[in-house]
Amino acid sequence: MVLIGVALGSSNSEWYSSDVGEYEAKDPLSAMASYDGKNYRAILQHGYSPQHPSDFAFFPIYPFLSRVWLGLGFSAYESLIVTSLVCRFLSILLFAVYVRGRFENETIRFDAVALFAFFPTMFHYWMAYTESMFSVLVLLVMIGIQSKHPIVWIALIAGVTSGTRLVGLALLPIVAWHVLERNHYGLRGWVVVLGAVPLSASGLIGYVFY
C-alpha cells in the first residue's frame, strides 16, 4: 500500500534538482528518498563535504551501513531504501520480542505488534529516513534492559543509537537509571554510570570529533 501511494503521488509531480543531486521525473524511488533522503543520498555517494554544510546535520550511521548494499551493486536510492526496509522488518520482530516479555495477555501482544506494523503514520519507516534503523537500536536497548544483558552491551548499542539521530541521547538517563537500579543505587552503581554514560553517547562524541 505504501509503495502504491508513493507511485501514485510521484506520477503527478516532477521531482526537482537540488544541490545534492538530480531527481528523475516520476520516479517512485526518488519519491521515497525525498527531503532528508536527498542529504543521506549525497553522504552515501560522496561523504561529507564543506560544499554542502547542511549535510553535517545528518548523522553517519545510516548512510554508512547503506554502503553494504551500494557495494553489492545497488544504486544509492536502492541502498538507502533497502536498509530502511530491512530495519523495518527487524524492528517489527524485535518489538514482538519486547512485547512478549512485557505483557502476558496474548490479545494485547497481538494488537500492539499489529499497530506498530501497520498504523498509517508509520509509513515513513519504509522511506529513506533513519526512523526504522533508530527503532531497531532503541528496541535492542529496551530488550537488553528487560533481559538484563551486560551493561557494556547495552551502553554500546545506545552509543550507536546516538550516532544515528540526536534524539538517541534520550537513552542516556534510561541507561543510567538501569545501571543504578541493577546495583541497588549503591556506590558501585554510580561508578559504573560514570563509564556507561559516555559509552552511551559514544556515537555522537565520535561524530563531533570527526
Secondary structure, 3 states (H helix, E strand, C coil): CHHHHHHHHHCCCCCCCECCECCCCCCHHHHCCCCHHHHHHHHHHHCCCCCCHHHHHCCCHHHHHHHHHHHCCCCHHHHHHHHHHHHHHHHHHHHHHHHHHHCCCHHHHHHHHHHHHHCHHHHHHHCCCCHHHHHHHHHHHHHHHHHCCCHHHHHHHHHHHHCCCHHHHHHHHHHHHHHHHHCCCCHHHHHHHHHHHHHHCHHHHHHHHC
